[in-house]
């Protein structure tokens, strides 16, 4: 095999692409990964998951220092914000992560083809004027922010999620358009650091894909923290000037328009797959009605030898979903039985408290006519949560009324994103709520709330 010929060429080095490349290399294939950024890791590591979590952690530390520590008997005087240093730390975290991926490429002998990839024919990829051959081509180009008509993102006064991570000053009033994961996380960052934050959402609720009870509780918690919400409202215009932005708002179901003034506007209304410039039309790769690459159950596109994974195909646009697909595809290409259980992919909002969702919601079960039982347990009754001073929220488990098999799990509370992993494991192995209830959980831990919620499915929680 020549230097320009590979078993697998992956286009895109985000979580799906780089993990696919690494797994394929582990399985003995000669692999190249195409990436146009100066660093590996894609949107997630460079301008998404990782930098946002760095700022979320830093801003939470700031909020704890200025508000919560006094309850623990820790009095800190004269706390000030050094936003430039906070942003520099965020950059350090990003740098360490992207360099880590580059190290892993070297360790596993994955070739980084630097530049923009374009499929010129089945088995042929052009990168910067050089053509490379591959038995298998994987499209893993991810997604990008969606813009709204009439609202021009300038990354100064009107920003998307990338610009929302790079503000050099805390805005007096930040208006977030969109009540989903990204908008609420970044809104939380700037609220903690001192901004007034208003969330404008077209629908009548926030986090629309999550369990309804969780969503209502989540909004109540964020409101108590100082975040304001304008639901069932659309933004039709945004006009910037030297001092800020004037937004025109209209009721979603019709009515009189009004204006809202902001220092900075964050547009966070969703994401769309990145397919432009890949040459998909020319080679016949089919897209669906939403612009996503069509694939079969084995991630194969309409063109033999070309595959797709991650945000560019159907399914939740989550980094861990893309990673699982990358591993599964690499194993399938190696003749193994790669598989992803799409019913057990957790979603997490990394605010504080965190919100985590897994499997079915109550609304979905009701719509399908599935008989179920609910088990809930509040963190106010958990000893560790009390000791931490973080008692907001609860664990909720939905189980089949007949078989007791866990159908869904939803948590709002401290470290919900970590706690949901136990229930994901249980669901992956088809466990019943009773199975989780009979597992010995260490005391005192937050995970005891999961056990108690499982006990509550049968009405026998011990501590409420």
C-alpha positions in Angstrom: 0.0 0.0 0.0 1.5 3.4 -1.1 1.8 6.5 1.1 -1.3 7.9 -0.6 -3.4 4.8 -0.2 -5.3 3.8 3.0 -7.7 1.2 4.3 -9.8 4.0 5.8 -9.9 7.7 5.3 -12.0 9.6 7.9 -13.1 13.1 6.9 -13.4 15.2 10.1 -11.5 14.9 13.4 -14.2 15.6 15.9 -15.2 13.0 18.6 -16.8 10.7 16.0 -14.1 11.0 13.4 -11.0 10.8 15.6 -12.4 7.9 17.7 -13.3 6.0 14.5 -9.8 6.6 13.2 -8.2 5.4 16.4 -10.4 2.3 16.7 -9.8 1.4 13.1 -6.0 1.7 13.6 -6.2 -0.5 16.8 -7.9 -3.1 14.6 -4.9 -3.2 12.3 -6.0 -0.9 9.4 -4.0 1.8 7.8 -5.9 5.0 8.6 -5.8 8.7 7.7 -8.0 11.4 9.1 -8.7 14.7 7.3 -9.0 17.8 9.3 -8.9 21.5 8.2 -8.5 23.0 11.6 -5.1 23.8 13.0 -5.9 21.4 15.8 -7.7 18.1 16.1 -10.9 17.5 18.1 -13.5 19.2 16.0 -16.1 21.6 17.3 -16.4 19.7 20.6 -12.9 20.0 21.8 -12.1 23.3 20.2 -15.2 25.5 20.5 -17.9 23.3 22.1 -18.1 20.7 24.8 -14.6 21.2 26.4 -14.3 25.0 26.5 -17.9 25.4 27.6 -17.4 23.0 30.5 -14.2 24.8 31.5 -16.2 28.1 31.7 -19.1 26.3 33.5 -16.7 25.0 36.1 -14.9 28.3 36.6 -18.1 30.3 36.8 -19.5 27.8 39.3 -16.4 28.2 41.4 -16.9 31.9 41.3 -20.5 31.7 42.3 -19.8 29.3 45.1 -17.1 31.6 46.5 -19.2 34.6 46.4 -22.5 33.1 47.6 -22.4 29.5 49.0 -19.2 29.2 50.9 -20.4 31.3 53.8 -22.9 28.6 54.6 -20.0 26.3 55.2 -18.3 28.8 57.6 -15.8 30.0 54.9 -15.8 33.7 54.7 -13.9 35.2 51.7 -13.7 38.9 51.4 -13.0 41.0 48.4 -13.6 38.4 45.7 -13.1 39.8 42.2 -13.5 38.4 38.7 -10.4 38.1 36.4 -12.3 37.2 33.2 -9.1 37.3 31.1 -7.5 34.7 33.3 -10.6 32.6 33.3 -10.6 32.7 29.5 -6.9 31.9 29.5 -7.5 28.8 31.7 -10.2 27.7 29.3 -7.7 28.0 26.4 -5.2 25.9 28.4 -7.8 23.2 28.9 -8.7 23.1 25.2 -5.0 23.0 24.3 -4.3 20.0 26.5 -7.2 18.1 25.1 -6.5 18.7 21.4 -2.8 17.9 21.9 -3.9 14.7 23.6 -5.7 13.7 20.4 -2.7 14.5 18.3 -0.6 12.3 20.7 -3.0 9.5 20.3 -2.8 9.8 16.5 0.9 9.4 16.7 0.7 6.5 19.1 -1.7 4.6 16.9 0.0 5.6 13.6 -3.0 7.5 12.3 -2.0 9.9 9.5 -3.3 13.4 9.8 -4.1 14.8 6.4 -4.2 18.6 7.0 -6.7 20.4 4.8 -10.2 20.3 3.5 -11.4 16.9 2.2 -13.5 16.4 -0.8 -14.7 13.0 -2.2 -14.0 13.1 -5.9 -15.1 9.5 -6.6 -15.8 6.3 -4.6 -12.5 5.4 -3.0 -10.9 8.8 -3.8 -10.5 11.8 -1.5 -8.8 15.1 -2.5 -7.0 17.1 0.2 -5.4 20.3 -0.9 -4.9 19.2 -4.4 -3.5 15.7 -3.6 -5.7 12.7 -4.1 -5.7 9.8 -1.7 -7.1 6.3 -2.2 -9.1 4.4 0.4 -11.1 1.2 0.5 -13.5 2.9 3.0 -14.3 6.6 3.3 -16.0 7.9 6.5 -17.9 11.2 6.5 -17.6 12.6 10.1 -17.9 16.4 9.4 -20.2 17.2 12.3 -22.5 20.2 12.6 -22.6 24.0 12.8 -24.8 26.6 14.4 -28.1 27.5 12.8 -28.8 31.1 12.2 -32.2 32.9 12.3 -33.5 34.9 9.3 -33.1 38.6 9.9 -30.5 38.1 12.6 -26.9 38.5 11.4 -24.3 36.9 13.7 -21.3 39.3 13.9 -19.5 37.6 16.9 -19.5 40.9 18.7 -22.9 42.0 19.7 -24.8 39.0 18.2 -22.9 35.8 18.7 -23.4 32.1 18.2 -22.1 29.4 20.7 -18.5 30.0 19.5 -18.7 33.7 20.1 -20.6 33.2 23.3 -17.5 31.4 24.7 -15.1 34.3 23.8 -16.7 37.4 25.3 -14.0 39.7 26.8 -16.4 41.4 29.2 -19.5 40.3 31.2 -22.5 41.8 29.4 -25.0 43.8 31.4 -27.9 42.1 29.7 -27.5 38.9 27.7 -30.5 37.6 25.7 -30.3 34.0 24.8 -32.4 32.9 21.8 -33.2 29.3 22.3 -34.0 27.3 25.5 -32.0 24.2 24.7 -28.8 22.7 26.1 -26.3 25.1 24.7 -28.3 28.3 25.4 -29.0 27.3 29.0 -25.4 26.3 29.7 -23.9 29.5 28.3 -26.6 31.6 29.8 -25.7 30.0 33.2 -22.0 30.9 32.7 -22.7 34.6 32.2 -25.4 34.8 34.8 -23.0 33.5 37.4 -20.5 36.0 36.4 -22.9 38.9 36.9 -25.0 39.3 33.7 -28.7 39.7 33.6 -29.9 36.8 31.4 -33.2 36.5 29.5 -34.0 33.3 27.6 -36.4 33.7 24.6 -37.9 30.4 23.4 -40.4 29.8 20.6 -41.9 26.8 22.3 -43.9 26.8 25.5 -41.1 25.1 27.5 -37.4 24.8 27.8 -35.4 21.6 26.9 -38.3 20.3 24.8 -36.9 16.8 24.3 -36.7 16.1 28.0 -39.2 14.7 30.4 -41.9 17.4 31.1 -41.7 17.2 34.9 -37.9 17.6 34.7 -38.3 20.6 32.3 -40.7 22.4 34.6 -38.5 21.8 37.6 -35.4 22.9 35.7 -37.0 26.2 34.6 -38.1 26.9 38.2 -34.6 26.3 39.5 -33.0 28.5 36.9 -35.6 31.2 37.6 -34.7 31.1 41.3 -31.1 31.5 40.3 -32.0 34.8 38.5 -32.6 33.7 34.9 -35.7 35.2 33.2 -37.7 33.3 30.5 -39.9 34.5 27.6 -41.6 31.4 26.3 -43.9 31.0 23.3 -42.1 33.9 21.8 -40.3 34.4 18.5 -37.5 36.9 17.6 -38.2 38.5 14.2 -35.5 41.1 14.1 -32.2 42.2 15.7 -30.7 45.6 15.1 -27.2 46.3 16.4 -25.8 49.7 17.3 -22.8 51.0 19.2 -24.3 50.3 22.6 -26.1 47.0 22.1 -29.0 45.2 20.2 -32.7 45.9 19.9 -34.7 42.7 19.4 -38.2 42.6 18.1 -40.3 39.9 19.8 -43.7 38.5 18.8 -45.9 36.0 20.5 -45.5 32.6 18.8 -49.3 32.3 18.2 -49.7 35.9 17.0 -50.2 39.2 18.7 -48.6 42.6 19.1 -44.8 42.9 18.7 -42.6 44.5 21.3 -38.9 45.3 21.7 -36.2 44.0 24.1 -32.9 45.7 24.6 -29.7 43.7 25.1 -26.0 44.3 25.4 -25.2 40.9 23.7 -27.5 38.4 22.0 -26.6 34.7 21.9 -28.3 32.7 19.1 -28.6 29.1 20.2 -31.5 27.7 18.2 -29.9 24.4 17.1 -27.4 22.9 14.8 -27.3 21.6 11.2 -25.1 19.0 9.5 -22.0 20.1 7.7 -22.0 18.7 4.1 -21.1 21.6 1.9 -17.9 21.2 -0.2 -17.7 17.4 0.3 -18.6 16.6 -3.2 -21.5 14.5 -2.2 -23.8 15.5 -5.1 -21.1 14.6 -7.6 -20.6 11.1 -6.3 -24.3 10.4 -5.6 -24.4 10.3 -1.8 -28.0 10.8 -0.8 -29.2 13.3 1.8 -32.5 13.3 3.7 -35.1 16.1 3.9 -33.1 17.8 6.7 -29.8 17.8 4.9 -28.4 14.8 6.8 -26.5 12.0 5.1 -28.8 8.9 4.6 -27.3 5.7 6.0 -28.4 2.2 6.7 -28.1 0.3 10.0 -24.4 -0.2 9.3 -23.7 3.5 8.5 -23.4 2.9 4.8 -24.5 5.6 2.5 -26.1 5.2 -0.9 -22.6 4.9 -2.5 -20.7 1.6 -1.7 -17.6 2.2 0.3 -18.7 5.6 1.7 -20.0 5.7 5.3 -21.2 8.5 7.7 -21.4 8.9 11.4 -22.1 11.6 14.1 -23.9 14.8 13.7 -24.0 14.5 10.0 -26.5 11.6 10.1 -29.9 11.2 11.9 -30.0 11.0 15.7 -29.1 13.3 18.6 -26.2 15.6 18.0 -24.1 14.5 20.9 -20.4 13.9 21.0 -20.8 10.5 22.9 -23.3 9.3 20.3 -20.8 10.1 17.6 -18.0 8.3 19.4 -20.1 5.2 19.8 -20.9 5.2 16.1 -17.2 5.7 15.3 -16.2 2.6 17.3 -19.1 0.6 15.9 -18.3 1.5 12.3 -14.6 0.7 12.7 -15.5 -2.7 14.1 -17.9 -3.4 11.3 -15.3 -2.5 8.7 -13.0 -5.0 10.5 -15.6 -7.7 10.2 -16.8 -7.5 13.8 -20.3 -6.9 15.2 -20.2 -3.2 15.9 -23.5 -1.9 17.4 -25.0 1.2 19.1 -28.1 1.0 21.4 -29.8 4.2 20.5 -32.3 3.7 23.3 -29.6 4.2 25.9 -27.9 7.4 25.0 -27.9 9.9 27.9 -28.3 13.6 27.3 -26.9 16.0 29.9 -27.2 19.8 30.5 -24.2 20.9 32.5 -25.7 23.7 34.4 -25.8 23.5 38.2 -27.7 21.5 39.2 -27.1 19.3 36.2 -29.9 17.7 34.3 -29.6 14.2 32.7 -32.1 12.3 30.7 -32.1 8.7 29.4 -34.5 6.5 27.5 -38.3 7.2 27.5 -40.1 10.2 28.9 -43.5 10.0 30.6 -45.0 11.9 27.6 -43.6 9.4 25.1 -44.9 6.4 27.2 -48.3 8.0 27.5 -48.5 8.7 23.7 -47.6 5.0 23.0 -50.1 3.7 25.6 -47.4 1.9 27.6 -48.3 1.1 31.2 -45.6 2.2 33.5 -44.7 2.9 37.1 -42.8 6.0 38.4 -40.3 6.0 41.2 -38.9 9.3 42.5 -36.6 10.4 45.2 -35.6 13.9 46.2 -32.1 15.0 47.0 -33.4 16.8 50.0 -33.7 13.4 51.6 -30.2 12.3 50.6 -27.6 12.6 53.4 -24.6 13.4 51.1 -26.6 16.1 49.2 -27.5 17.7 52.5 -23.8 17.7 53.6 -22.9 19.3 50.3 -25.6 21.9 50.6 -26.9 20.8 47.1 -30.4 19.4 47.7 -32.1 20.8 44.6 -33.8 18.2 42.4 -34.7 14.5 42.3 -34.1 11.2 40.6 -37.0 9.8 38.5 -37.2 6.2 37.2 -39.8 4.9 34.8 -40.4 1.2 34.7 -42.7 -1.1 32.8 -45.7 -1.8 35.0 -45.8 -5.5 34.1 -42.1 -6.5 33.8 -40.5 -3.8 36.0 -37.9 -3.3 33.3 -36.4 0.3 33.4 -37.7 2.3 30.4 -36.3 5.7 31.2 -34.4 7.6 33.8 -34.3 11.4 34.5 -32.3 13.3 37.1 -32.0 16.9 38.1 -29.5 17.5 40.8 -25.8 17.5 41.8 -23.6 15.4 39.4 -26.7 14.2 37.5 -24.5 13.5 34.4 -22.4 11.1 36.4 -25.3 9.5 38.3 -27.1 8.7 35.0 -24.3 6.3 34.0 -25.5 3.7 36.6 -29.0 3.7 35.1 -27.5 3.6 31.5 -25.6 0.4 32.5 -28.8 -1.1 34.0 -30.8 -0.3 30.9 -28.1 -1.7 28.6 -28.4 -5.0 30.3 -32.2 -5.0 30.5 -32.3 -4.6 34.3 -35.5 -4.1 36.3 -35.9 -1.4 38.8 -35.7 -4.0 41.5 -32.3 -5.0 40.3 -31.0 -1.5 40.9 -32.8 -1.3 44.2 -31.1 -4.5 45.5 -27.5 -3.2 44.6 -25.6 -2.1 47.7 -24.7 1.6 47.3 -22.0 3.2 49.5 -23.2 5.5 52.2 -23.2 8.4 52.2 -23.2 9.0 48.5 -25.4 10.8 45.9 -25.9 7.5 44.2 -28.1 6.4 47.1 -30.8 8.6 45.6 -30.7 6.4 42.5 -31.3 3.3 44.7 -34.1 5.0 46.6 -35.8 6.0 43.3 -35.6 2.4 42.2 -37.1 1.3 45.5 -39.8 4.0 45.1 -41.0 2.3 41.8 -42.5 -0.4 44.1 -43.5 2.2 46.8 -40.9 1.1 49.3 -38.3 3.9 49.4 -36.7 3.9 52.8 -35.9 7.5 53.5 -39.1 9.4 52.5 
